Amino acid sequence: MVYNTLSRRKERFKPVRGGRKVYMYVCGPTVYDLIHVGNARALVAADVVRRYLEYKGYEVLHVSNITDVDDKTIRRAKELGLSLQQLGEIYSEAYFKDLERLNVKRPHINPRATQHINEMIELIQKLIDKGYAYEVDGNVYYDVSKFEDYGKLSGNKAEALKMGARIEVDPRKRNPADFALWKRRKEDEPAWLSPWGWGRPGWHIECSTMSMKYLGDYFDIHMGGKDLIFPHHENEIAQSEAATGKPFVKYWLHNEWVTVGGRKMAKSLGNFITVREALKRYNPQVLRFFLVSAHYRSPIDFNEENLKHAERNLKRILNAVERFSALRERDKKTRKDEELLQELERMRLKFEAAMDDDFNTPLAISAVLEFMKVLNTYTEAEGEVDASTKGEVIEVSSKVLDVLGIKVEARRAERPELVNDLISLIVDVRQKLRERRDWEVADEIRDRLRKLGVSLEDTPKGTVWRIERG
């Protein structure tokens, strides 16, 4: 089930074209600056949706645009003395690096607005020919009075019209709420030749053009922050459905904001922190886990307490898997192994039930944390595990955590095999000292290892060690 902003209710998910192929569009960045944590939430939310659909066996075609021409990019390019292309390259590269560090899968297609101007012109001309748009002094506007369903996404046509009138004030428009499809060239601005003269596209026409080019006239999922519902997504619907005569998108999914002290994180408010700055203070996995710890349709406040809570829960999960992974293997399965596998299956079913209910990540995480308590109990009591049981637990745990974008092996990958072998050797030597009752030296080894970030836990089944690094 997914919550559809268009219908304002949860609906059973069924791809438009049937089968196992899903077509998904996510509004991408305007590349004039580094993205902030609020921007990142929309990208991480979309990544979780994609990952879970792939986990369920769907083949997802993920498209996300790059807006590299609009008022903000033009203004910033002038400030920095760069061409629009140079600015776009710099901040597109920065954007993809931030995605990579947050373990967000790169979209399959990242179309840039400046590379699709001709297609935009064609779509605008189609709207003019069908009577939905008109040209005035080199500007082209969409006539919202011609589209009967205008306002159906935001839910209030009258209010949407008032908002639209406030957003783009121009006395040359037929109706105050009409919005620009093509903007006449201003002095010292980049421009492209069109049937209406030199100019550039409006923001809304970009996404309609690029989404339909790569996903078709009617596709499955469109995602973005809730601030895009109006006017951006409302206008996308009006343009696209007027041009094709078909529905545009089946499921509209919108994430809530990241807040700071209860206020939306935004560059316009000056209360933002870029992903780059946040990652200087927090481990990428911690920041990612923080962003998925609340339901995507619930606000989440960016503060130290919430990040520390996310860090503690993440450590509980990774430590539990790591300690279990270090157990010695045996060839025979015991009753305890069977019980552990039963708990693993319960966790998997709870996890999937939560994610099937509109991608309920906090409930899914709760199921994982419950299982990690069971896994810790097993590890402390047993000291060794059946090889097939070990493999199944690690495989299932890794798969469900991958849906959340958490790398189970990330911490172990930071330790070369030589380090593993050396620590195991030290632990073996210490055990021999303990058997000889040389407690003083054994305790000194334990204490010195702790200072190096390696903790030892003596259990009835032997000594278990782990590296305590975030």
Buried (B, 14 or more C-beta within 10 A) or exposed (E): EBBBBBEEEEBEBEBBEEEEEBBBBBBBBBBBBBBBBBBBBBBBBBBBBBBBBBBBEBEBBBBBBBBBBBEBBBEBBEEEEBEBBEBBBBBBEBBBEBBEBBBBBEBEBBBBBBEBBEBBBEBBBBBBEEEBBBBBEBBBBBBBEBBEEBBBBBBEBEEBBEBBBEEBEEEEBEBBBBBBBBBBBEEEBBBBEBEBBEBBBBBBBBBBBBBBBBBBBBBBBBBBBBBBBBBBBBBBBBBBBBBBEEBBBBBBBBBBBBBBEEEBBBBEEEBBBBBBEBBEEBBBBBBBBBBBBBBBBEBBBBEEEBBEBBBEBBBBBBBBBBBBBBBEEBEEBBEBBEEBBEBBEBBBEBBBEBBBBBBBBEBBBBBBBBBBEBBBBBBBEBBBBBBEBBEBBBEBBBEBBBBBBBBBEEBBEEEEEEEBEEBEEBBEEBBEBBEEEEEEEBEEBBEEBEEEEBBBEBEEBBBBBBBEEE
